[in-house]
Amino acid sequence: MPESAELQQAQPPVRESFGSRLAAAMGSRGPLCVGIDPHPQLLVDWGLNDDAAGLERFSLTVVEAVASLAAAVKPQVALYERHGSAGMAVLERTLAASSEAGVLSIADAKRGDIGSTMAAYADAWLRDGSSLAADSVTLSPYLGFESLRPALDLAAQYGRGVFVLALTSNPEGKSVQHVGGDDSVARRIVAAAAAENQRYEGTLGSVGLVVGATIGSALGDLDIDLGQVRGAILAPGLGAQGATPADLRATFGAAYPSVLATSSRGILAAGPSVAGLRAATEETLGGLRSE
């Protein structure tokens, strides 16, 4: 085979950007991401064993229930890792099932490192052909935003996306993210994401941010304008963690149309029946859509 033909075959397929696909999903289904968080107590509450078999039953039931309703699902990677290789195999099947069901996936892995290690993480979560490939992955920028370059570039190459931690609602986050006052770490992360999204056309770029739904007045306190990002804002904390749709509107203001609200336990507690999960998802969506 000629070398030019081999190179041509090695090129990734042309694919619509993740940001465009997510914008379409949010527009047609609503701005909801359902977290797939198989906590040990939830498995017990569902009458399942805290093992790989229970993990798989839980995960695939959630996908079956919400795939046609939610814009995205977000498996929490740590809760699969705790079951070792068997748990990671379940995660692979969960991501594959999400793809087959037509719902976007966000692997909540919060990966971040430097050099070849970051390139390996990117390869695992974002490359076509990887058994762990998701539509997008969460990343931690606290070794410097530019340390994420391998993932940023591979996501663009394969039509996938990333969500970068910017402002989290845990109390400890302030000790890093709020440092710098008018030039806070969080503000610089937001600005870097906005710059990165200039490579994308359409309503949303493929570099989103993770901003907690329960951060209160932090955006105003740090003079952060999320409207400049032109990426989706993944906002965990809706439901069981206390945030309401009204809180989201108050917290995010003009950026609310870009918010992808995440509910996990608030919806998952309605299982194990598919009907119960669907009803909880529809109720949550109703609150997000209401004015």
Residue pairs with C-beta under 8 A, 6 or more apart in sequence:
12 128
12 157
12 158
12 159
13 128
13 159
14 159
15 158
15 159
16 159
17 156
17 159
17 161
17 200
17 201
17 202
17 205
17 206
18 104
18 135
18 136
18 155
18 159
18 160
18 161
18 206
19 161
19 197
19 200
19 202
19 203
19 204
19 205
19 206
19 207
19 208
19 231
19 232
20 200
20 201
20 202
20 203
20 204
21 104
21 135
21 159
22 71
22 72
22 104
22 136
22 161
22 204
22 208
22 232
22 260
23 202
23 203
23 204
23 232
25 71
25 72
25 103
25 104
26 71
26 232
26 260
29 69
29 70
29 71
29 285
30 69
30 70
30 71
30 285
30 288
30 289
31 71
31 259
31 260
31 261
31 288
32 69
32 70
32 71
32 260
32 261
32 262
32 263
32 281
32 284
32 285
32 288
33 70
33 71
33 72
33 73
33 74
33 106
33 234
33 260
33 261
33 262
33 263
34 62
34 66
34 70
34 72
34 73
34 74
34 262
34 263
34 264
34 267
34 281
35 73
35 74
35 75
35 76
35 108
35 236
35 262
35 263
35 264
35 265
35 267
35 268
36 58
36 59
36 62
36 63
36 73
36 74
36 75
36 76
36 94
36 264
36 268
37 76
37 79
37 264
37 265
37 268
38 54
38 55
38 58
38 59
38 76
38 79
38 80
39 79
39 265
40 50
42 58
42 265
42 268
42 269
42 271
43 49
43 50
43 54
43 55
43 58
44 50
45 269
45 271
46 54
46 57
46 58
46 271
46 272
47 272
48 54
48 55
48 57
48 58
48 272
51 83
51 86
52 83
52 86
52 87
52 89
52 90
55 79
55 80
55 83
55 87
55 90
56 90
56 93
56 94
58 271
58 272
59 75
59 90
59 91
59 93
59 94
59 97
60 93
60 94
60 97
61 271
61 272
61 274
61 277
62 73
62 268
62 271
62 277
63 73
63 94
63 97
63 98
63 101
63 103
64 101
64 274
65 271
65 274
65 277
65 278
65 281
66 73
66 103
66 267
66 277
66 278
66 281
67 73
67 98
67 101
67 102
67 103
68 101
68 102
68 103
69 278
69 281
69 282
69 285
70 103
70 281
71 103
71 104
71 260
72 103
72 104
72 105
72 106
72 135
72 136
72 260
73 98
73 103
73 104
73 105
73 106
74 105
74 106
74 107
74 108
74 234
74 262
74 264
75 91
75 94
75 95
75 105
75 106
75 107
75 108
76 108
76 264
77 91
77 107
77 108
77 109
77 110
79 87
80 87
80 88
80 90
80 91
80 94
81 87
81 88
83 90
88 132
91 107
91 132
92 131
92 132
95 105
95 107
95 132
95 133
95 134
98 104
98 105
99 105
99 135
104 135
104 136
105 134
105 135
105 136
106 134
106 135
106 136
106 137
106 138
106 163
106 234
107 125
107 132
107 134
107 136
107 137
107 138
108 138
109 121
109 125
109 137
109 138
110 138
110 139
110 140
110 165
111 118
111 121
111 125
111 137
111 138
111 139
111 140
111 151
112 118
112 121
112 139
112 140
112 141
112 142
112 143
112 147
112 148
113 121
113 143
113 147
114 143
114 147
118 147
118 148
118 149
118 150
118 151
119 150
121 150
121 151
122 150
122 151
122 153
122 154
122 155
123 130
123 154
124 130
124 132
124 133
125 132
125 133
125 134
125 137
125 151
126 133
126 134
126 137
126 151
126 154
126 155
126 158
126 160
126 162
127 133
127 154
127 158
128 158
133 160
134 160
135 160
135 161
136 155
136 160
136 161
136 162
136 163
136 206
136 208
137 151
137 160
137 162
137 163
138 162
138 163
138 164
138 165
138 210
138 234
139 148
139 151
139 162
139 163
139 164
139 165
140 164
140 165
141 147
141 148
141 164
141 165
141 189
141 192
142 165
142 176
142 185
145 164
145 188
145 189
145 192
145 193
146 192
148 162
148 164
151 162
152 162
152 196
152 207
154 160
155 161
155 162
155 206
155 207
156 199
156 200
156 206
159 206
160 206
161 206
161 207
161 208
162 206
162 207
162 208
163 208
163 209
163 210
163 232
163 234
164 189
164 193
164 207
164 208
164 209
164 210
165 189
165 209
165 210
166 177
166 186
166 189
166 190
166 193
166 209
166 210
166 211
167 173
167 177
167 186
167 209
167 210
167 211
167 212
167 215
167 218
167 219
167 222
167 224
168 177
168 210
168 211
168 212
168 215
169 212
169 213
169 214
169 215
169 236
169 237
169 241
170 212
173 212
176 185
177 184
177 185
177 186
177 189
178 184
178 185
178 186
178 218
178 221
178 222
179 185
180 187
180 188
181 222
182 222
182 223
184 222
184 224
186 218
186 222
186 224
187 222
187 223
187 224
189 209
190 209
190 224
190 225
190 226
190 228
190 229
191 228
193 207
193 208
193 209
193 229
193 231
194 228
194 229
194 230
194 231
196 205
196 207
197 204
197 205
197 206
197 207
197 229
197 230
197 231
198 205
199 205
200 206
200 207
200 230
203 230
204 230
204 231
204 232
204 258
205 229
205 230
205 231
206 231
207 229
207 231
208 229
208 231
208 232
208 233
208 234
208 260
209 226
209 229
209 231
209 232
209 233
209 234
210 233
210 234
210 235
210 236
211 219
211 226
211 233
211 234
211 235
211 252
212 235
212 236
212 237
213 235
213 236
213 237
213 238
213 241
213 243
213 247
213 248
213 251
213 261
213 262
214 237
214 241
214 242
214 243
214 247
215 251
216 251
218 224
219 226
219 251
219 252
219 253
225 255
226 233
226 252
226 255
226 258
227 254
227 255
227 258
229 255
229 258
230 258
231 258
232 258
232 259
232 260
233 252
233 255
233 258
233 259
233 260
234 260
234 262
235 243
235 248
235 252
235 259
235 260
235 261
235 262
236 262
236 264
237 243
237 262
238 244
238 245
238 248
238 261
238 262
238 263
238 266
238 284
239 263
239 264
239 265
239 266
239 267
239 284
240 263
240 264
240 265
240 266
240 269
241 265
243 251
244 287
245 261
245 287
245 288
245 290
248 256
248 259
248 261
248 288
249 256
252 258
252 259
261 288
263 284
266 280
266 284
267 277
267 280
267 281
267 284
268 277
269 280
270 276
270 277
270 279
270 280
271 277
